[in-house]
Amino acid sequence: MSNSTIIEQKKQLVQEIADKFRNSQSTLLVDYRGLDVAEVTELRKQLREAGVEFKVYKNSMARRAVEEVEYNELSENLVGPTAIAFSNEDVVAPAKILNNFAKEHEALEIKGGVIEGNVASLEQIKELADLPNYEGMVSMLLSVLQAPVRNFAYAAKAIAEQKEEEQGA
């Protein structure tokens, strides 16, 4: 292969990574050193089920991509074995899955990430991981919305029962 072909392939790869950074709701960088094949397979499965893409790129290519999308603070995290989790749909899913996995497997370390276009601190990522997922938030909202209706139903039932007792007495 000629040098120009290799350079062109590298440019395309950098562009692909940069596009993934741009298009994702949240992106996390992790050090997976020390995980065995079975553990990495289990982690990939959990992420895939949540619609999260998990890939390993050469750090030099990823560094160029983060510079292109102006997430320069992430460059310092692109050292050693680094895998990147991209989520285009759910902001919370990658943080929740990776944080929970890291609790059970000390070898997995979250290095940093981007949440909705902003470079995030480890504290922000951990806070995000503690939030309920989309379904959890919807069910919380529904229970809040249902409470007044439920209370009204209880009150109406109590009044009806009271009237029945008065009529029966």
Beta strands, then each sheet from edge to edge (+ up, - down):
strand 1: 26-31
strand 2: 52-56
strand 3: 83-87
strand 4: 109-115
strand 5: 118-120
sheet 1: 2+ 3- 1+ 4- 5+
end
